Amino acid sequence: MKQLYTLVFLFSFTIAFSQSNYVAENFDYTAAQVLTDNGWTAHSGGTTNPVSVSDGGLTWTGYIGSGVGNAALVTNTGQDVNKRFGADISSGTVYASFLMKVNAKTSLGYFFHLGYYSNTTTPVLMR
């Protein structure tokens, strides 16, 4: 994924399945730490330009997660990370919400996806 831009995003998942919240991520980690040191898993890009924590969360009037926690900072092409839901979800509806700030963008790519593994090696991704 080619990224010649700075992307700062804060997100939290609200998963509606029996009214449970399976992932809530406010990036409440020490600034400059990498996400892979805090429960996230790198799935491509190795350790090149790791996604790190930026202090100070994003704000948006009326958004329930506004100003909560910190943010994740993506500054260039490199590492892609993921975080598993707290439990497997096999039916129902999944909702996700997050705040994102784009400082600059020069090429196409993705920054967010939902997915599951249909077996132990084959991912099924939505982005």
N, C-alpha and C positions, 0 to 999 in steps of 0.2 A: 504494500500500500504506500504509494508515493504521497508524502505530506511535506510540503514546504511551507507550512503555516503553523502558527501556534493555536492550539485548540485547548481550551480550558473547559472542563465540564464537570458538573456536579449532578449526580443522578441518584434517584432512589426508586426502587421497584415497589410497586404495590400489586401484589398478586392476589387476585380474587378467586380463591378456591376454598370453599368452606370458610370464607372470610378470614383467611390467613395471610400473613405477610411473610413470604419466604425469603426475601432478601431486602434489607434496608441498608444502603451504603451511603454514609455521610463523610467518608474519608477522614475519620477522627484519628489520624495518625500524625506523627511528628513531620513537620515540613521537611521536604527534600528526601524523605524515605521513598523507596521504590515500592510499588504496589505488590510485587512478588514477595516482599518481606512481610506482607500484611494479609495473607490469605488468598491472594490472587495467583493465577497460574499463567505463565507465558505459553502461548500456543503457536506463535511464529515470531520471527525476528530475533530469537535468542535473547542476548543481553544488550544488543545494539540499541542505543537511545531508549533506555527503559522509561516506562511511564512512572512519574513521580508525583508526590503530594505537594500541592501549593497551599500555603496557609491563607485563610480567609475564604469563606464560601461565597457562592454567587447569590445575588438577590434579584427578586422579581416580585413586584407588588401583587399580592393575592395568591402567590404560590405557597403551598403549605410547607415546603422544604426550604423556603427562602432564608438565606443567611445561616443555615444550619451546617455545622462542620466545616470542612475544608473543600478542596477541589483536586481533581486529577489533572495533571499537566502533560499534554502531548505536544512535543515541540518539533518533531521531524519524523522522517521515515524510520521505522525500526520495530521495536517490540509491540506485539499485540497481546493483550491479556484478557482473561475471562475469570468469572467467579460463578461457582455452582450455586444453584438454588439450595435451600436448606433441606429440601426433600424432593423426591421425584414427583412430577405432576403428569398424570396420564389422561386427564380429562378436565373439562371446565374451561374457563376463560382466564387468560393472563393479561394483566394490565401493567404497563411500565410508564414511568414519568421521570423526567430529569431536566435540569437546566444546563445549557451549553453556551459558551461564549467563543466565537470565532474571531480571532484577530486578523487573520489573513488566510487566503486559500489560493493555491496556484494550480492544483490538479485534482482530479476526481479520486475518490477513495471512500472507505467506510470508517465509521468511528463507533458504531453500536450495532449489535446483533443479538438476537435471541436464538437459541438452538437447543437441540438435544441429540443424544447419540442413540441411533436406532439399534445398534448392537455395541460391542465394546470398541469398535474401530471406525465406524462410519458416522460422521456427524451429519445432521440435517439442520441447516442454518437458515434463518430468516433475517434480512437486514433491510 
